[in-house]
Amino acid sequence: MTNGAEPITIRDIDVPFWRIVMILIKWSIAAIPAAIIVGILYALIFALLGGLAVGVMEVLGIAIPEVPTPPTP
């Protein structure tokens, strides 16, 4: 402390229970669009990496396995 101020210790914060519940509900609601955005970003990244991997495999002449399709009834 260069200006001679006394250190302060906070011992208690009085927040009503329902106020905390409302804050947690708001955080939960705000997390939904954030999770959707992160999921879309991950899907784009993995799609680009998968396309790059297939392109490299084609250039190197590595056989890309076929995905079997189920028989039609």
PDB file of N, CA, C, O and CB in Angstrom:
ATOM      1  N   MET A   1       0.832  -1.166   0.000  1.00  0.00           N
ATOM      2  CA  MET A   1       0.000   0.000   0.000  1.00  0.00           C
ATOM      3  C   MET A   1       0.886   1.242   0.000  1.00  0.00           C
ATOM      4  O   MET A   1       1.536   1.566   0.994  1.00  0.00           O
ATOM      5  CB  MET A   1      -0.952  -0.009   1.204  1.00  0.00           C
ATOM      6  N   THR A   2       0.894   1.900  -1.099  1.00  0.00           N
ATOM      7  CA  THR A   2       1.777   3.070  -1.225  1.00  0.00           C
ATOM      8  C   THR A   2       1.143   4.347  -0.699  1.00  0.00           C
ATOM      9  O   THR A   2       1.867   5.274  -0.334  1.00  0.00           O
ATOM     10  CB  THR A   2       2.169   3.267  -2.671  1.00  0.00           C
ATOM     11  N   ASN A   3      -0.192   4.433  -0.645  1.00  0.00           N
ATOM     12  CA  ASN A   3      -0.818   5.675  -0.210  1.00  0.00           C
ATOM     13  C   ASN A   3      -1.288   5.617   1.235  1.00  0.00           C
ATOM     14  O   ASN A   3      -2.002   6.519   1.672  1.00  0.00           O
ATOM     15  CB  ASN A   3      -1.979   6.003  -1.104  1.00  0.00           C
ATOM     16  N   GLY A   4      -0.921   4.610   1.979  1.00  0.00           N
ATOM     17  CA  GLY A   4      -1.270   4.513   3.386  1.00  0.00           C
ATOM     18  C   GLY A   4      -2.692   4.040   3.640  1.00  0.00           C
ATOM     19  O   GLY A   4      -3.183   4.189   4.759  1.00  0.00           O
ATOM     20  N   ALA A   5      -3.370   3.478   2.655  1.00  0.00           N
ATOM     21  CA  ALA A   5      -4.744   3.006   2.837  1.00  0.00           C
ATOM     22  C   ALA A   5      -4.746   1.711   3.632  1.00  0.00           C
ATOM     23  O   ALA A   5      -3.820   0.904   3.545  1.00  0.00           O
ATOM     24  CB  ALA A   5      -5.442   2.802   1.474  1.00  0.00           C
ATOM     25  N   GLU A   6      -5.800   1.533   4.405  1.00  0.00           N
ATOM     26  CA  GLU A   6      -5.953   0.320   5.195  1.00  0.00           C
ATOM     27  C   GLU A   6      -6.501  -0.807   4.311  1.00  0.00           C
ATOM     28  O   GLU A   6      -7.376  -0.546   3.485  1.00  0.00           O
ATOM     29  CB  GLU A   6      -6.889   0.571   6.408  1.00  0.00           C
ATOM     30  N   PRO A   7      -6.023  -2.046   4.450  1.00  0.00           N
ATOM     31  CA  PRO A   7      -6.598  -3.161   3.692  1.00  0.00           C
ATOM     32  C   PRO A   7      -8.019  -3.449   4.174  1.00  0.00           C
ATOM     33  O   PRO A   7      -8.324  -3.282   5.355  1.00  0.00           O
ATOM     34  CB  PRO A   7      -5.717  -4.428   3.826  1.00  0.00           C
ATOM     35  N   ILE A   8      -8.877  -3.879   3.265  1.00  0.00           N
ATOM     36  CA  ILE A   8     -10.274  -4.141   3.576  1.00  0.00           C
ATOM     37  C   ILE A   8     -10.556  -5.620   3.370  1.00  0.00           C
ATOM     38  O   ILE A   8     -10.109  -6.212   2.387  1.00  0.00           O
ATOM     39  CB  ILE A   8     -11.215  -3.271   2.703  1.00  0.00           C
ATOM     40  N   THR A   9     -11.294  -6.212   4.290  1.00  0.00           N
ATOM     41  CA  THR A   9     -11.712  -7.596   4.180  1.00  0.00           C
ATOM     42  C   THR A   9     -13.233  -7.644   4.188  1.00  0.00           C
ATOM     43  O   THR A   9     -13.868  -7.129   5.108  1.00  0.00           O
ATOM     44  CB  THR A   9     -11.118  -8.456   5.329  1.00  0.00           C
ATOM     45  N   ILE A  10     -13.821  -8.261   3.164  1.00  0.00           N
ATOM     46  CA  ILE A  10     -15.275  -8.424   3.107  1.00  0.00           C
ATOM     47  C   ILE A  10     -15.619  -9.727   3.803  1.00  0.00           C
ATOM     48  O   ILE A  10     -15.121 -10.790   3.432  1.00  0.00           O
ATOM     49  CB  ILE A  10     -15.806  -8.412   1.627  1.00  0.00           C
ATOM     50  N   ARG A  11     -16.464  -9.642   4.804  1.00  0.00           N
ATOM     51  CA  ARG A  11     -16.799 -10.814   5.601  1.00  0.00           C
ATOM     52  C   ARG A  11     -18.144 -11.424   5.235  1.00  0.00           C
ATOM     53  O   ARG A  11     -18.350 -12.617   5.456  1.00  0.00           O
ATOM     54  CB  ARG A  11     -16.796 -10.453   7.051  1.00  0.00           C
ATOM     55  N   ASP A  12     -19.067 -10.640   4.680  1.00  0.00           N
ATOM     56  CA  ASP A  12     -20.390 -11.177   4.402  1.00  0.00           C
ATOM     57  C   ASP A  12     -21.041 -10.349   3.299  1.00  0.00           C
ATOM     58  O   ASP A  12     -20.911  -9.126   3.254  1.00  0.00           O
ATOM     59  CB  ASP A  12     -21.268 -11.183   5.682  1.00  0.00           C
ATOM     60  N   ILE A  13     -21.740 -11.046   2.415  1.00  0.00           N
ATOM     61  CA  ILE A  13     -22.551 -10.390   1.391  1.00  0.00           C
ATOM     62  C   ILE A  13     -23.957 -10.955   1.542  1.00  0.00           C
ATOM     63  O   ILE A  13     -24.157 -12.168   1.481  1.00  0.00           O
ATOM     64  CB  ILE A  13     -21.973 -10.621  -0.079  1.00  0.00           C
ATOM     65  N   ASP A  14     -24.913 -10.081   1.735  1.00  0.00           N
ATOM     66  CA  ASP A  14     -26.289 -10.513   1.954  1.00  0.00           C
ATOM     67  C   ASP A  14     -27.073 -10.370   0.652  1.00  0.00           C
ATOM     68  O   ASP A  14     -27.490  -9.273   0.279  1.00  0.00           O
ATOM     69  CB  ASP A  14     -26.956  -9.691   3.094  1.00  0.00           C
ATOM     70  N   VAL A  15     -27.269 -11.513  -0.041  1.00  0.00           N
ATOM     71  CA  VAL A  15     -28.030 -11.537  -1.282  1.00  0.00           C
ATOM     72  C   VAL A  15     -29.224 -12.455  -1.064  1.00  0.00           C
ATOM     73  O   VAL A  15     -29.062 -13.591  -0.616  1.00  0.00           O
ATOM     74  CB  VAL A  15     -27.149 -12.013  -2.495  1.00  0.00           C
ATOM     75  N   PRO A  16     -30.422 -11.972  -1.377  1.00  0.00           N
ATOM     76  CA  PRO A  16     -31.605 -12.832  -1.194  1.00  0.00           C
ATOM     77  C   PRO A  16     -31.532 -14.077  -2.088  1.00  0.00           C
ATOM     78  O   PRO A  16     -30.991 -14.038  -3.193  1.00  0.00           O
ATOM     79  CB  PRO A  16     -32.897 -12.037  -1.500  1.00  0.00           C
ATOM     80  N   PHE A  17     -32.095 -15.181  -1.577  1.00  0.00           N
ATOM     81  CA  PHE A  17     -32.047 -16.458  -2.275  1.00  0.00           C
ATOM     82  C   PHE A  17     -32.673 -16.370  -3.660  1.00  0.00           C
ATOM     83  O   PHE A  17     -32.082 -16.855  -4.624  1.00  0.00           O
ATOM     84  CB  PHE A  17     -32.748 -17.525  -1.459  1.00  0.00           C
ATOM     85  N   TRP A  18     -33.854 -15.765  -3.788  1.00  0.00           N
ATOM     86  CA  TRP A  18     -34.550 -15.724  -5.069  1.00  0.00           C
ATOM     87  C   TRP A  18     -33.814 -14.855  -6.075  1.00  0.00           C
ATOM     88  O   TRP A  18     -33.935 -15.071  -7.281  1.00  0.00           O
ATOM     89  CB  TRP A  18     -35.967 -15.214  -4.883  1.00  0.00           C
ATOM     90  N   ARG A  19     -33.066 -13.892  -5.606  1.00  0.00           N
ATOM     91  CA  ARG A  19     -32.247 -13.078  -6.519  1.00  0.00           C
ATOM     92  C   ARG A  19     -31.162 -13.962  -7.153  1.00  0.00           C
ATOM     93  O   ARG A  19     -30.895 -13.862  -8.351  1.00  0.00           O
ATOM     94  CB  ARG A  19     -31.598 -11.863  -5.757  1.00  0.00           C
ATOM     95  N   ILE A  20     -30.552 -14.810  -6.355  1.00  0.00           N
ATOM     96  CA  ILE A  20     -29.536 -15.725  -6.874  1.00  0.00           C
ATOM     97  C   ILE A  20     -30.165 -16.722  -7.850  1.00  0.00           C
ATOM     98  O   ILE A  20     -29.566 -17.049  -8.875  1.00  0.00           O
ATOM     99  CB  ILE A  20     -28.838 -16.474  -5.717  1.00  0.00           C
ATOM    100  N   VAL A  21     -31.377 -17.207  -7.532  1.00  0.00           N
ATOM    101  CA  VAL A  21     -32.073 -18.133  -8.430  1.00  0.00           C
ATOM    102  C   VAL A  21     -32.324 -17.465  -9.773  1.00  0.00           C
ATOM    103  O   VAL A  21     -32.101 -18.079 -10.816  1.00  0.00           O
ATOM    104  CB  VAL A  21     -33.406 -18.607  -7.807  1.00  0.00           C
ATOM    105  N   MET A  22     -32.784 -16.218  -9.764  1.00  0.00           N
ATOM    106  CA  MET A  22     -33.043 -15.502 -11.015  1.00  0.00           C
ATOM    107  C   MET A  22     -31.760 -15.303 -11.825  1.00  0.00           C
ATOM    108  O   MET A  22     -31.784 -15.414 -13.051  1.00  0.00           O
ATOM    109  CB  MET A  22     -33.692 -14.145 -10.723  1.00  0.00           C
ATOM    110  N   ILE A  23     -30.660 -15.014 -11.167  1.00  0.00           N
ATOM    111  CA  ILE A  23     -29.381 -14.860 -11.867  1.00  0.00           C
ATOM    112  C   ILE A  23     -28.982 -16.178 -12.531  1.00  0.00           C
ATOM    113  O   ILE A  23     -28.531 -16.182 -13.676  1.00  0.00           O
ATOM    114  CB  ILE A  23     -28.273 -14.391 -10.888  1.00  0.00           C
ATOM    115  N   LEU A  24     -29.144 -17.290 -11.823  1.00  0.00           N
ATOM    116  CA  LEU A  24     -28.796 -18.596 -12.397  1.00  0.00           C
ATOM    117  C   LEU A  24     -29.704 -18.961 -13.559  1.00  0.00           C
ATOM    118  O   LEU A  24     -29.246 -19.568 -14.527  1.00  0.00           O
ATOM    119  CB  LEU A  24     -28.870 -19.680 -11.329  1.00  0.00           C
ATOM    120  N   ILE A  25     -30.984 -18.603 -13.484  1.00  0.00           N
ATOM    121  CA  ILE A  25     -31.888 -18.861 -14.600  1.00  0.00           C
ATOM    122  C   ILE A  25     -31.476 -18.041 -15.816  1.00  0.00           C
ATOM    123  O   ILE A  25     -31.489 -18.549 -16.937  1.00  0.00           O
ATOM    124  CB  ILE A  25     -33.341 -18.542 -14.207  1.00  0.00           C
ATOM    125  N   LYS A  26     -31.113 -16.785 -15.607  1.00  0.00           N
ATOM    126  CA  LYS A  26     -30.669 -15.942 -16.716  1.00  0.00           C
ATOM    127  C   LYS A  26     -29.398 -16.502 -17.354  1.00  0.00           C
ATOM    128  O   LYS A  26     -29.260 -16.499 -18.577  1.00  0.00           O
ATOM    129  CB  LYS A  26     -30.428 -14.503 -16.230  1.00  0.00           C
ATOM    130  N   TRP A  27     -28.480 -16.980 -16.528  1.00  0.00           N
ATOM    131  CA  TRP A  27     -27.245 -17.579 -17.066  1.00  0.00           C
ATOM    132  C   TRP A  27     -27.569 -18.832 -17.878  1.00  0.00           C
ATOM    133  O   TRP A  27     -26.974 -19.065 -18.930  1.00  0.00           O
ATOM    134  CB  TRP A  27     -26.259 -17.927 -15.918  1.00  0.00           C
ATOM    135  N   SER A  28     -28.509 -19.633 -17.389  1.00  0.00           N
ATOM    136  CA  SER A  28     -28.886 -20.858 -18.112  1.00  0.00           C
ATOM    137  C   SER A  28     -29.494 -20.524 -19.468  1.00  0.00           C
ATOM    138  O   SER A  28     -29.173 -21.159 -20.472  1.00  0.00           O
ATOM    139  CB  SER A  28     -29.881 -21.694 -17.283  1.00  0.00           C
ATOM    140  N   ILE A  29     -30.367 -19.530 -19.493  1.00  0.00           N
ATOM    141  CA  ILE A  29     -30.989 -19.138 -20.753  1.00  0.00           C
ATOM    142  C   ILE A  29     -29.949 -18.556 -21.706  1.00  0.00           C
ATOM    143  O   ILE A  29     -30.009 -18.801 -22.911  1.00  0.00           O
ATOM    144  CB  ILE A  29     -32.113 -18.120 -20.504  1.00  0.00           C
ATOM    145  N   ALA A  30     -28.997 -17.789 -21.178  1.00  0.00           N
ATOM    146  CA  ALA A  30     -27.958 -17.206 -22.022  1.00  0.00           C
ATOM    147  C   ALA A  30     -26.990 -18.268 -22.547  1.00  0.00           C
ATOM    148  O   ALA A  30     -26.357 -18.066 -23.583  1.00  0.00           O
ATOM    149  CB  ALA A  30     -27.190 -16.141 -21.246  1.00  0.00           C
ATOM    150  N   ALA A  31     -26.870 -19.384 -21.849  1.00  0.00           N
ATOM    151  CA  ALA A  31     -25.941 -20.433 -22.268  1.00  0.00           C
ATOM    152  C   ALA A  31     -26.454 -21.207 -23.476  1.00  0.00           C
ATOM    153  O   ALA A  31     -25.653 -21.791 -24.207  1.00  0.00           O
ATOM    154  CB  ALA A  31     -25.685 -21.390 -21.121  1.00  0.00           C
ATOM    155  N   ILE A  32     -27.755 -21.229 -23.706  1.00  0.00           N
ATOM    156  CA  ILE A  32     -28.315 -22.006 -24.814  1.00  0.00           C
ATOM    157  C   ILE A  32     -27.841 -21.480 -26.169  1.00  0.00           C
ATOM    158  O   ILE A  32     -27.320 -22.268 -26.958  1.00  0.00           O
ATOM    159  CB  ILE A  32     -29.844 -21.984 -24.754  1.00  0.00           C
ATOM    160  N   PRO A  33     -27.995 -20.179 -26.483  1.00  0.00           N
ATOM    161  CA  PRO A  33     -27.488 -19.708 -27.773  1.00  0.00           C
ATOM    162  C   PRO A  33     -25.971 -19.811 -27.878  1.00  0.00           C
ATOM    163  O   PRO A  33     -25.431 -20.050 -28.958  1.00  0.00           O
ATOM    164  CB  PRO A  33     -27.914 -18.275 -28.003  1.00  0.00           C
ATOM    165  N   ALA A  34     -25.290 -19.630 -26.754  1.00  0.00           N
ATOM    166  CA  ALA A  34     -23.835 -19.757 -26.779  1.00  0.00           C
ATOM    167  C   ALA A  34     -23.423 -21.184 -27.140  1.00  0.00           C
ATOM    168  O   ALA A  34     -22.482 -21.375 -27.911  1.00  0.00           O
ATOM    169  CB  ALA A  34     -23.238 -19.358 -25.419  1.00  0.00           C
ATOM    170  N   ALA A  35     -24.110 -22.178 -26.597  1.00  0.00           N
ATOM    171  CA  ALA A  35     -23.800 -23.577 -26.908  1.00  0.00           C
ATOM    172  C   ALA A  35     -24.109 -23.889 -28.368  1.00  0.00           C
ATOM    173  O   ALA A  35     -23.382 -24.649 -29.009  1.00  0.00           O
ATOM    174  CB  ALA A  35     -24.592 -24.522 -25.986  1.00  0.00           C
ATOM    175  N   ILE A  36     -25.190 -23.304 -28.900  1.00  0.00           N
ATOM    176  CA  ILE A  36     -25.517 -23.521 -30.309  1.00  0.00           C
ATOM    177  C   ILE A  36     -24.424 -22.939 -31.199  1.00  0.00           C
ATOM    178  O   ILE A  36     -24.006 -23.578 -32.164  1.00  0.00           O
ATOM    179  CB  ILE A  36     -26.884 -22.891 -30.655  1.00  0.00           C
ATOM    180  N   ILE A  37     -23.965 -21.744 -30.886  1.00  0.00           N
ATOM    181  CA  ILE A  37     -22.916 -21.107 -31.686  1.00  0.00           C
ATOM    182  C   ILE A  37     -21.625 -21.915 -31.623  1.00  0.00           C
ATOM    183  O   ILE A  37     -20.974 -22.125 -32.646  1.00  0.00           O
ATOM    184  CB  ILE A  37     -22.666 -19.668 -31.202  1.00  0.00           C
ATOM    185  N   VAL A  38     -21.253 -22.367 -30.434  1.00  0.00           N
ATOM    186  CA  VAL A  38     -20.034 -23.169 -30.295  1.00  0.00           C
ATOM    187  C   VAL A  38     -20.183 -24.486 -31.057  1.00  0.00           C
ATOM    188  O   VAL A  38     -19.227 -24.940 -31.687  1.00  0.00           O
ATOM    189  CB  VAL A  38     -19.724 -23.442 -28.800  1.00  0.00           C
ATOM    190  N   GLY A  39     -21.364 -25.108 -31.012  1.00  0.00           N
ATOM    191  CA  GLY A  39     -21.591 -26.346 -31.751  1.00  0.00           C
ATOM    192  C   GLY A  39     -21.461 -26.146 -33.252  1.00  0.00           C
ATOM    193  O   GLY A  39     -20.888 -26.988 -33.943  1.00  0.00           O
ATOM    194  N   ILE A  40     -21.994 -25.028 -33.767  1.00  0.00           N
ATOM    195  CA  ILE A  40     -21.864 -24.737 -35.195  1.00  0.00           C
ATOM    196  C   ILE A  40     -20.408 -24.510 -35.571  1.00  0.00           C
ATOM    197  O   ILE A  40     -19.953 -24.978 -36.615  1.00  0.00           O
ATOM    198  CB  ILE A  40     -22.703 -23.512 -35.574  1.00  0.00           C
ATOM    199  N   LEU A  41     -19.678 -23.794 -34.726  1.00  0.00           N
ATOM    200  CA  LEU A  41     -18.252 -23.563 -35.007  1.00  0.00           C
ATOM    201  C   LEU A  41     -17.475 -24.879 -35.041  1.00  0.00           C
ATOM    202  O   LEU A  41     -16.655 -25.100 -35.932  1.00  0.00           O
ATOM    203  CB  LEU A  41     -17.641 -22.620 -33.950  1.00  0.00           C
ATOM    204  N   TYR A  42     -17.741 -25.755 -34.059  1.00  0.00           N
ATOM    205  CA  TYR A  42     -17.067 -27.060 -34.051  1.00  0.00           C
ATOM    206  C   TYR A  42     -17.426 -27.865 -35.296  1.00  0.00           C
ATOM    207  O   TYR A  42     -16.555 -28.505 -35.884  1.00  0.00           O
ATOM    208  CB  TYR A  42     -17.441 -27.854 -32.786  1.00  0.00           C
ATOM    209  N   ALA A  43     -18.698 -27.844 -35.709  1.00  0.00           N
ATOM    210  CA  ALA A  43     -19.115 -28.587 -36.895  1.00  0.00           C
ATOM    211  C   ALA A  43     -18.385 -28.063 -38.133  1.00  0.00           C
ATOM    212  O   ALA A  43     -17.935 -28.850 -38.965  1.00  0.00           O
ATOM    213  CB  ALA A  43     -20.646 -28.486 -37.088  1.00  0.00           C
ATOM    214  N   LEU A  44     -18.265 -26.742 -38.257  1.00  0.00           N
ATOM    215  CA  LEU A  44     -17.546 -26.176 -39.403  1.00  0.00           C
ATOM    216  C   LEU A  44     -16.070 -26.557 -39.390  1.00  0.00           C
ATOM    217  O   LEU A  44     -15.505 -26.919 -40.422  1.00  0.00           O
ATOM    218  CB  LEU A  44     -17.687 -24.658 -39.413  1.00  0.00           C
ATOM    219  N   ILE A  45     -15.457 -26.472 -38.226  1.00  0.00           N
ATOM    220  CA  ILE A  45     -14.035 -26.817 -38.127  1.00  0.00           C
ATOM    221  C   ILE A  45     -13.803 -28.277 -38.499  1.00  0.00           C
ATOM    222  O   ILE A  45     -12.892 -28.586 -39.268  1.00  0.00           O
ATOM    223  CB  ILE A  45     -13.512 -26.546 -36.706  1.00  0.00           C
ATOM    224  N   PHE A  46     -14.630 -29.181 -37.953  1.00  0.00           N
ATOM    225  CA  PHE A  46     -14.434 -30.596 -38.244  1.00  0.00           C
ATOM    226  C   PHE A  46     -14.801 -30.941 -39.677  1.00  0.00           C
ATOM    227  O   PHE A  46     -14.218 -31.858 -40.254  1.00  0.00           O
ATOM    228  CB  PHE A  46     -15.247 -31.438 -37.293  1.00  0.00           C
ATOM    229  N   ALA A  47     -15.759 -30.225 -40.268  1.00  0.00           N
ATOM    230  CA  ALA A  47     -16.083 -30.443 -41.681  1.00  0.00           C
ATOM    231  C   ALA A  47     -14.908 -30.024 -42.554  1.00  0.00           C
ATOM    232  O   ALA A  47     -14.571 -30.716 -43.514  1.00  0.00           O
ATOM    233  CB  ALA A  47     -17.358 -29.659 -42.082  1.00  0.00           C
ATOM    234  N   LEU A  48     -14.284 -28.901 -42.229  1.00  0.00           N
ATOM    235  CA  LEU A  48     -13.117 -28.460 -42.993  1.00  0.00           C
ATOM    236  C   LEU A  48     -11.947 -29.428 -42.823  1.00  0.00           C
ATOM    237  O   LEU A  48     -11.264 -29.759 -43.793  1.00  0.00           O
ATOM    238  CB  LEU A  48     -12.700 -27.050 -42.560  1.00  0.00           C
ATOM    239  N   LEU A  49     -11.719 -29.877 -41.598  1.00  0.00           N
ATOM    240  CA  LEU A  49     -10.629 -30.830 -41.371  1.00  0.00           C
ATOM    241  C   LEU A  49     -10.902 -32.166 -42.072  1.00  0.00           C
ATOM    242  O   LEU A  49      -9.988 -32.781 -42.621  1.00  0.00           O
ATOM    243  CB  LEU A  49     -10.429 -31.059 -39.862  1.00  0.00           C
ATOM    244  N   GLY A  50     -12.158 -32.609 -42.051  1.00  0.00           N
ATOM    245  CA  GLY A  50     -12.503 -33.852 -42.748  1.00  0.00           C
ATOM    246  C   GLY A  50     -12.326 -33.727 -44.245  1.00  0.00           C
ATOM    247  O   GLY A  50     -11.799 -34.634 -44.890  1.00  0.00           O
ATOM    248  N   GLY A  51     -12.768 -32.595 -44.810  1.00  0.00           N
ATOM    249  CA  GLY A  51     -12.576 -32.370 -46.246  1.00  0.00           C
ATOM    250  C   GLY A  51     -11.111 -32.291 -46.615  1.00  0.00           C
ATOM    251  O   GLY A  51     -10.696 -32.794 -47.659  1.00  0.00           O
ATOM    252  N   LEU A  52     -10.325 -31.658 -45.754  1.00  0.00           N
ATOM    253  CA  LEU A  52      -8.878 -31.583 -45.993  1.00  0.00           C
ATOM    254  C   LEU A  52      -8.249 -32.973 -45.940  1.00  0.00           C
ATOM    255  O   LEU A  52      -7.382 -33.300 -46.751  1.00  0.00           O
ATOM    256  CB  LEU A  52      -8.205 -30.657 -44.959  1.00  0.00           C
ATOM    257  N   ALA A  53      -8.686 -33.781 -44.988  1.00  0.00           N
ATOM    258  CA  ALA A  53      -8.148 -35.136 -44.868  1.00  0.00           C
ATOM    259  C   ALA A  53      -8.484 -35.972 -46.099  1.00  0.00           C
ATOM    260  O   ALA A  53      -7.635 -36.713 -46.596  1.00  0.00           O
ATOM    261  CB  ALA A  53      -8.690 -35.815 -43.607  1.00  0.00           C
ATOM    262  N   VAL A  54      -9.717 -35.859 -46.595  1.00  0.00           N
ATOM    263  CA  VAL A  54     -10.107 -36.605 -47.793  1.00  0.00           C
ATOM    264  C   VAL A  54      -9.307 -36.116 -48.994  1.00  0.00           C
ATOM    265  O   VAL A  54      -8.872 -36.918 -49.819  1.00  0.00           O
ATOM    266  CB  VAL A  54     -11.624 -36.463 -48.060  1.00  0.00           C
ATOM    267  N   GLY A  55      -9.113 -34.806 -49.094  1.00  0.00           N
ATOM    268  CA  GLY A  55      -8.322 -34.267 -50.198  1.00  0.00           C
ATOM    269  C   GLY A  55      -6.890 -34.769 -50.166  1.00  0.00           C
ATOM    270  O   GLY A  55      -6.334 -35.129 -51.204  1.00  0.00           O
ATOM    271  N   VAL A  56      -6.290 -34.796 -48.989  1.00  0.00           N
ATOM    272  CA  VAL A  56      -4.914 -35.295 -48.864  1.00  0.00           C
ATOM    273  C   VAL A  56      -4.859 -36.774 -49.197  1.00  0.00           C
ATOM    274  O   VAL A  56      -3.912 -37.230 -49.839  1.00  0.00           O
ATOM    275  CB  VAL A  56      -4.367 -35.049 -47.442  1.00  0.00           C
ATOM    276  N   MET A  57      -5.874 -37.539 -48.765  1.00  0.00           N
ATOM    277  CA  MET A  57      -5.889 -38.968 -49.071  1.00  0.00           C
ATOM    278  C   MET A  57      -6.010 -39.199 -50.579  1.00  0.00           C
ATOM    279  O   MET A  57      -5.391 -40.117 -51.116  1.00  0.00           O
ATOM    280  CB  MET A  57      -7.046 -39.664 -48.330  1.00  0.00           C
ATOM    281  N   GLU A  58      -6.796 -38.379 -51.258  1.00  0.00           N
ATOM    282  CA  GLU A  58      -6.925 -38.528 -52.711  1.00  0.00           C
ATOM    283  C   GLU A  58      -5.622 -38.176 -53.411  1.00  0.00           C
ATOM    284  O   GLU A  58      -5.232 -38.855 -54.361  1.00  0.00           O
ATOM    285  CB  GLU A  58      -8.063 -37.646 -53.245  1.00  0.00           C
ATOM    286  N   VAL A  59      -4.947 -37.135 -52.965  1.00  0.00           N
ATOM    287  CA  VAL A  59      -3.677 -36.732 -53.579  1.00  0.00           C
ATOM    288  C   VAL A  59      -2.620 -37.815 -53.376  1.00  0.00           C
ATOM    289  O   VAL A  59      -1.828 -38.091 -54.276  1.00  0.00           O
ATOM    290  CB  VAL A  59      -3.187 -35.389 -52.988  1.00  0.00           C
ATOM    291  N   LEU A  60      -2.611 -38.423 -52.198  1.00  0.00           N
ATOM    292  CA  LEU A  60      -1.623 -39.458 -51.906  1.00  0.00           C
ATOM    293  C   LEU A  60      -2.007 -40.813 -52.493  1.00  0.00           C
ATOM    294  O   LEU A  60      -1.202 -41.743 -52.452  1.00  0.00           O
ATOM    295  CB  LEU A  60      -1.439 -39.586 -50.411  1.00  0.00           C
ATOM    296  N   GLY A  61      -3.205 -40.949 -53.033  1.00  0.00           N
ATOM    297  CA  GLY A  61      -3.635 -42.202 -53.633  1.00  0.00           C
ATOM    298  C   GLY A  61      -4.114 -43.228 -52.632  1.00  0.00           C
ATOM    299  O   GLY A  61      -4.158 -44.419 -52.940  1.00  0.00           O
ATOM    300  N   ILE A  62      -4.472 -42.793 -51.446  1.00  0.00           N
ATOM    301  CA  ILE A  62      -4.974 -43.716 -50.434  1.00  0.00           C
ATOM    302  C   ILE A  62      -6.452 -43.961 -50.708  1.00  0.00           C
ATOM    303  O   ILE A  62      -7.212 -43.019 -50.935  1.00  0.00           O
ATOM    304  CB  ILE A  62      -4.752 -43.156 -48.987  1.00  0.00           C
ATOM    305  N   ALA A  63      -6.857 -45.227 -50.687  1.00  0.00           N
ATOM    306  CA  ALA A  63      -8.254 -45.572 -50.973  1.00  0.00           C
ATOM    307  C   ALA A  63      -9.149 -45.099 -49.835  1.00  0.00           C
ATOM    308  O   ALA A  63      -8.862 -45.330 -48.660  1.00  0.00           O
ATOM    309  CB  ALA A  63      -8.413 -47.098 -51.186  1.00  0.00           C
ATOM    310  N   ILE A  64     -10.226 -44.441 -50.203  1.00  0.00           N
ATOM    311  CA  ILE A  64     -11.198 -43.972 -49.219  1.00  0.00           C
ATOM    312  C   ILE A  64     -12.299 -45.020 -49.148  1.00  0.00           C
ATOM    313  O   ILE A  64     -12.931 -45.311 -50.164  1.00  0.00           O
ATOM    314  CB  ILE A  64     -11.776 -42.548 -49.592  1.00  0.00           C
ATOM    315  N   PRO A  65     -12.543 -45.594 -47.971  1.00  0.00           N
ATOM    316  CA  PRO A  65     -13.547 -46.667 -47.868  1.00  0.00           C
ATOM    317  C   PRO A  65     -14.945 -46.135 -48.151  1.00  0.00           C
ATOM    318  O   PRO A  65     -15.298 -45.013 -47.786  1.00  0.00           O
ATOM    319  CB  PRO A  65     -13.506 -47.314 -46.472  1.00  0.00           C
ATOM    320  N   GLU A  66     -15.722 -46.977 -48.812  1.00  0.00           N
ATOM    321  CA  GLU A  66     -17.126 -46.644 -49.092  1.00  0.00           C
ATOM    322  C   GLU A  66     -17.961 -46.865 -47.850  1.00  0.00           C
ATOM    323  O   GLU A  66     -17.701 -47.786 -47.075  1.00  0.00           O
ATOM    324  CB  GLU A  66     -17.678 -47.489 -50.265  1.00  0.00           C
ATOM    325  N   VAL A  67     -18.939 -46.044 -47.662  1.00  0.00           N
ATOM    326  CA  VAL A  67     -19.869 -46.211 -46.533  1.00  0.00           C
ATOM    327  C   VAL A  67     -21.008 -47.097 -47.016  1.00  0.00           C
ATOM    328  O   VAL A  67     -21.709 -46.737 -47.961  1.00  0.00           O
ATOM    329  CB  VAL A  67     -20.412 -44.816 -46.001  1.00  0.00           C
ATOM    330  N   PRO A  68     -21.203 -48.250 -46.383  1.00  0.00           N
ATOM    331  CA  PRO A  68     -22.275 -49.146 -46.847  1.00  0.00           C
ATOM    332  C   PRO A  68     -23.641 -48.535 -46.574  1.00  0.00           C
ATOM    333  O   PRO A  68     -23.873 -47.929 -45.528  1.00  0.00           O
ATOM    334  CB  PRO A  68     -22.169 -50.525 -46.163  1.00  0.00           C
ATOM    335  N   THR A  69     -24.526 -48.706 -47.527  1.00  0.00           N
ATOM    336  CA  THR A  69     -25.897 -48.217 -47.346  1.00  0.00           C
ATOM    337  C   THR A  69     -26.791 -49.393 -47.000  1.00  0.00           C
ATOM    338  O   THR A  69     -26.597 -50.497 -47.509  1.00  0.00           O
ATOM    339  CB  THR A  69     -26.414 -47.487 -48.625  1.00  0.00           C
ATOM    340  N   PRO A  70     -27.763 -49.163 -46.144  1.00  0.00           N
ATOM    341  CA  PRO A  70     -28.642 -50.277 -45.761  1.00  0.00           C
ATOM    342  C   PRO A  70     -29.525 -50.674 -46.951  1.00  0.00           C
ATOM    343  O   PRO A  70     -29.874 -49.832 -47.777  1.00  0.00           O
ATOM    344  CB  PRO A  70     -29.524 -49.888 -44.531  1.00  0.00           C
ATOM    345  N   PRO A  71     -29.876 -51.936 -47.031  1.00  0.00           N
ATOM    346  CA  PRO A  71     -30.720 -52.394 -48.151  1.00  0.00           C
ATOM    347  C   PRO A  71     -32.119 -51.784 -48.050  1.00  0.00           C
ATOM    348  O   PRO A  71     -32.648 -51.590 -46.955  1.00  0.00           O
ATOM    349  CB  PRO A  71     -30.814 -53.948 -48.168  1.00  0.00           C
ATOM    350  N   THR A  72     -32.693 -51.492 -49.188  1.00  0.00           N
ATOM    351  CA  THR A  72     -34.046 -50.946 -49.208  1.00  0.00           C
ATOM    352  C   THR A  72     -35.043 -52.094 -49.206  1.00  0.00           C
ATOM    353  O   THR A  72     -34.825 -53.102 -49.878  1.00  0.00           O
ATOM    354  CB  THR A  72     -34.262 -50.028 -50.442  1.00  0.00           C
ATOM    355  N   PRO A  73     -36.120 -51.957 -48.470  1.00  0.00           N
ATOM    356  CA  PRO A  73     -37.106 -53.066 -48.401  1.00  0.00           C
ATOM    357  C   PRO A  73     -37.927 -53.186 -49.644  1.00  0.00           C
ATOM    358  O   PRO A  73     -38.788 -54.063 -49.732  1.00  0.00           O
ATOM    359  CB  PRO A  73     -38.029 -52.885 -47.229  1.00  0.00           C
TER     360      PRO A  73
END
